[in-house]
């Protein structure tokens, strides 16, 4: 019966929040130490890997990653992916072989426990505030100079139309990539929307695929509008090639 199925989905969804928060509480003393200085960020990323695995496997998800490019530990990248689910955060941490910093929405700092660590470890941006966008851009530049990769969901949020593959991409990821001459890593999450989209009335355990596409290089590109448009198009086409809804 439908109501029985919806009840179990609701319990499973609540279990997700328990899985997100409980390991963070246990790891909190260590996370407070590793997030206190930028030079200790590798420790934060290692603890994040533990947390992401607990959440993914604890929810009954089985990540299956296809690497069409090799990510080197000591090299900076611009990680970009489609964004349809909260589980994308854990999947991005799971698939990346190199430490990275999220550029994410300031609103997530309001979540209990998770919000505290999120605020201390990520670059926060209020997309409706020009000063906030500029500050986030400058922080990202500093982290890239220190050899850390950056992750941006270039759509800037989840598409309103659940049948739409990708929303329009924002400029930030592509400006930074050209300015710092770092390669873009397009990543497709084909199953996140099916397995765990926003809302409490759907979803199921199962395989979560991720496809790491070949690098899009930016060496020699000038920071101008045609080049940013070209990179957006190439990135969007690569990501969309593995999305089937």
Secondary structure, 3 states (H helix, E strand, C coil): CHHHHHHHHHHHHHHHHHHHHHHHHHHHHHHHHHCCCHHHHHHHHHHHHHHHHHHHHHCCEEEEEEECCCCCCCCCCEEEECCCCCHHHHHHHHHCCCCEEEEEEHHHHHCCCHHHHHHHHCEEECCCCHHHHHHHHHHHHHHHHCCCEEEECCCCCCCCCCCCCCCCCCCHHHHHHHHCCCCEEEEECCCHHHHHCCCCCCCCCEEEEEEECCCECCCCCCCCHHHHHHHHHHHHHHHHCCCCC
